[in-house]
């Protein structure tokens, strides 16, 4: 009986400590945030998906050679940085560009620099976002950006 009482006392004390250490201001970090912030992201490709197959084919890829070494870092605070790498796209381009990011619509959209884009993939190795646009023929197409660890 003494062991049960001691065990219950310890459990109650532990519960009180845990409850006291959590305040209303504490917000758990979501799984998507963890996936976004745990490693840096390398720009892989972007462009209009002209044939609507959900993939940026080689002929659709608008990425310039100077963007191939761009690295994006996301922080839990909703800030981040873009490291332009050793190959710059224009003279006077800053080596580091800071930005703000945020999720929207129950973490189904991600805003980096601009308006929110829909998240099609966010896992341990790929981040892919898109928004709808129109091609030269006036058809709806996806503008896709893909990042990889």
C-alpha positions, 0 to 999 in steps of 0.5 A: 500500500505504501508503494502505491501511495508513493507512486501516486504521489510521484505521478501527481507531482509530475503531472502538476509540474508538467501542467505548470510548465505549459502556458497558454502561449506555448504552441506545439510545432506542427509536423509540416513545420518540422519538415520545413525547418529541419533541413535546408532546401535546394532549388530544383526546378520551376516553370509552367506545366504546359502539358498539365501532367503535374511535372516540370519537364525539361522543356518547361523548366525555367530555372536558370543555371545561376539558381541551381545553387540557391539554398532556402532555410526556414526558421520556426519563427516564420522567417527564413533566408535565401542563400544565392550560392556562389553563382549570382544571376545579376551583378550586385545581387545580395548573397543572402536574402531574408524572407518571411514565410507562413502556412495558410488554409490549415497548412495546405498553402505556403507563402514564401516572399509572395502570395500563398501557393498550394502545397502538392508535396511536403515530405522528408526530401521534397517540397513542391508548391504550385499556383494556377496560371494561364499559358499562351493559349489561355488554358489553365496550367500550374506554375510549379516550384520544386525544392529538395534536401 
